[in-house]
Amino acid sequence: MLAISLSHKDGGRGAASGMFAARRAACTVRMALALVLLSGCTMIPKYERPPAPVPAAWPGGPAYQQTASVQQAPLATGLKWRQFFTDERLQEVIATALQNNRDLRMAALNVERARALYRIQRAELLPTVDAVGSGQRQRQPADVAGKDTAQTTSQYSVKLGIASWEIDFFGRIRSLKRRALEQYLATQEARRSAQILLVSAVADAYLTLAADRENLQLAQSTLENQQAAYHLIERRQEVGLASELDLRQAQTRVDAARVDIARFTGLVAQDENALNLLAGAPVPARLLPDALSALPPLPEVSPGMSSDVLLQRPDILQAEDQLKAANANIGAARATFFPRVSLTSAIGTASTELSGLFGNDSQTWNFAPQIAMPIFDARLWSALKVTQVERETAVARYEGAIQSAFRDVADALARRGILGDQMKAQGSLTDAAAIAYRLSMKRYEKGIGIYLNALDAQRSLYAAQQGLIAIRLAELTNQVQLYAILGGGGDAAPMRATQNAAE
C-alpha cells in the first residue's frame, strides 16, 4: 500500500487565530460530509434476476384434470391462515404455536440480529465523533532534558475529534452496506418460511390426531359389535345351533379389535405429544379434535395460471436476497483495487496548566487526511475471484430452490387431481361393504348362511372404513400442503417496502 498523508500545524496565538482554526476545521468536516453524500456510486454489478429454470405452465395430463376447476379459487397468498383454517379450536392452537414455538422464536431473533448488523454496517458511512480529555505529567533527568536540573512538564487537553474516518469515494462501504441489507431481508424471508412451515405442521399434526381419534372410535365401535356377535354365537353354540369354529372365529375379531384399540390409543397419545411440542405448551383438552369427519372442510386455493407465482414464495425470495448480497459483495471486492481516503481531525483546547485549558490562547486543532493506494497485493485478485464464485453458487442455489418448489407444487396438484375420485370410490366401497355385512349377518342369524361369510364381510367393512378415514386425511393434508407450498400461512410481506425505505 502506498500511503500519502497530509498534516498541518499552526502555532498561531490569540483568540482570533483560535476562532479561525475552529471555523476552518468545521468547514473541513462539512465539506467531507458533502463529498460522502455526493459519492453515491458503487462498483456493484448490475443485478438481473436469473430466468426461472422451470416451465411457465403447470403440468397437464390425466392426474391434473380436476385441478383445472380450482383456477377460479383465490390464491394462497391472498388467504390469511385464519381464513383458510376456519375451525376455531385449530385457530387457537395455531395462535398458541405462533406465540410459543421455539424454532419460530429463534427465526425472529435471527431477524433482530441481522437488523442490528445492518445498522452497524450502515453506520460505517458516518464519522465517529469522540470527546477526549487527557492529562500528562512527565519528569525528565537533566542530561535527557539538556538542562542543569531535572525538568517536570505537564500537559492537559480536551478535544472533539474524528478518528480515521474512511470517506467512501469508490463505494466499498456502500457495497458492504448493501450486502448487509440483503442478508437482513433474507432473514426476514426465512422467518416467514418458518412461520408457514409451523402453521402447516400444526395443522397436519391436528388432522393426524383427529384421524387417529376417529380410528380409535371405530375400533371401539367394532369391538362392541364383535362382542355382541360373540355373545350371540356363544348362546347359539350352547343350544347346538353354532359350532365351536364359529365361536372361535368370532373371538378372533374381538381380539383384533382390542389390538387396534391399544395401537390407536398409543398413536393418539403420541399425536398429542407432537402437537404440544409444535404449540410450545400443553394444548388444553377442550381444543383437541373429536374426529376427522367433524372438522369443517378447507377452502380451495388456486395455483395460479403461471408458475411465476413461485417467485413470491418466501424461500425463493430468501434465495434471491442471498444472491443480491453475493452480488453486492463483488462491488466491495472491486473497490479494494482503488485508493482509500481516510480522515483524522480534532478541535479542542490544550494547556500546560489545568486552569488554563479554557483560556483565550489555548485553542488547538489538527487535520490529517490520508490516501492509501494499493500497489501490489496478490490477495486482492483472489478475493475478487472468491466473490464471483460465491455469486455463481448463489445463482445455482436460487435456481435449485425454484426447481424444488415447482416439483412440490406439481406433486401436490397431481395428488389433488386424483383424491376426489379416490374419495368417491372409497365411499361407494364402504357403503357396499356395510350392506354386505348386514345381509351376511341376517343370513347367518336365520340359519341360511355360514358365519365365515359374515366374518369376511365384517373384515372388508372395517378395512373400508379405515381406508375412508385415511383418504379423507390425505385429502385434507394435501390441501394444507398446497396452501403452504404456494406461500399461504405467512405474514403479509412488507419486505420490499422495507428495502425501499432502508435505501
GIGITA-V57850 format. One line per field, one symbol per residue. ss: DSSP state (2 for helix, 1 for strand, 0 for the rest). phi: phi as a letter, one per 20 degrees, with the letter a starting at -180 (. if undefined). burial: b if it has 9 or more other C-alpha atoms within 8 Angstrom, else e. A space follows every 50 residues. Layout:
ss=???
phi=???
burial=???
This chain:
ss=01111001000000222222222222222222222222000000000000 00000000000222222222000012220022220002222222222222 02222222222222222222222000001111111111110222200000 11111111111111111000022222222222222222222222222222 22222222222222222222222222222222222222000002222222 22222222222222222222222222222000002220000222000000 01000022222202222222222222222222222000011111111111 10022200000011111111111000022222222222222222222222 22222222222222222222222222222222222222222222200000 22222222222222222222222222222222222000000000222222 220
phi=.dddccbbccefdofffffffffffffffffffffffeeefcdfffecff ffecffdffcpgfdfffffefefffffedffffeeeffffgfffffffed fffffffffffffffffffffffffdfedcdcdbbbccddfffffmdfcf dddcbcbccdbddleeeefdmfffffffffffffffffffffffffffff ffffffffffffffffffffffffffffffffffffffenecefffffff fffffffffffffffffffffffffffffmagegffeffebffeeffeff ceenecfffffeffffffffffffffffffffffffedfddcccbbcabb aecffegdffddfbbbbcfbdddfdbbfffffffffffffffffffffff fffffffgfffffffffdfffffffffffffffffffffffffffendbe fgfffffffffffffffffffffffffffffffffeneoefgeeffffff fff
burial=eeeeeeeeeeeeeeeebbeebbeebeeeeeebeebbeebeebbbeeeeee eeeeeeebeeeebbbbbeebbeebbbbebbbeebbbeebbbbbbebbbeb beebbebbebbeebbebbeebbeebebeeeeeeeeeeeebbbeebebeeb beebbbbbbbbbbebbbbbbbbbbbbbbbbbbbbbbbbbbbbbbbbbbbb bbbbbbbbbbbbbbbbeebbebbeebbebbeebbebbeeeebeeebbebb bebbeebbebbeebbebbeebbebbbbbbbbebeeebbbebbeeeeebee bbbeebbebbebbbbbbbbbbbbbbbbbbbbbbbbbbbbbbbbbbbbbbb bbbeebbbeeebbbbbbbbbbbbbeeeeebeebbeebbebbeebbebbbe bbbebbebbbebbbbbbbbbebbeebbebbeebbebbeebbebbeeeebb bebbbebbebbbebbbbbbbbbbbbbbbbbbbbbbbbbbbeeeebeeebe eee
